[in-house]
């Protein structure tokens, strides 16, 4: 990986998440809110 490219792991460890997001957007990465698991809701189908 290019040394100038900030990985998500490094961004989280160094409190540089905003920089990571700006970098990803500049590279054309689509960032979604939440994970597939969060959007899926409870596994048993009960309301949260």
N, C-alpha and C positions, 0 to 999 in steps of 0.2 A: 504494500500500500504506500502511496506517496506520503512522504513525511509531512507535507503541508496539509494533508487531508486528516481531519479530526474524526476519530472513530466515536461511535456512540458510547462505548465503554469508557474511553478517555474523557469525553465530554462530561459524563456523569461523575466520574472520579474527581475531576478538576473543577466542578461547578461551572461548566462552560456550555450548558445545554442550548442557550440562545444562539451561541456561535455555531453550534452543530446544526441547528435548524436553518439558520441563514445559509450555511454552506450547502446543505442538502437542497434547499430551494434553488440556489444558484446553479446547482448541477441538474435541475429539472426533476428532482424526486418529488413524488406526490406524498404528502404527509397527511394521514388521517387522524382524527381524534379517537382515542380509545382503541382497544384491541378487538379482535374478532370475539374473544371470550367475553369482554365487557359488553359488547353489543348484543351478544346472544342471550344474556340474562341467565337466571338460575337454571341449573341442569334439570331440576325436577319439574320445571314449568310453573312453579309457584310464583306469585307476584313478589317483587322485591320490596 
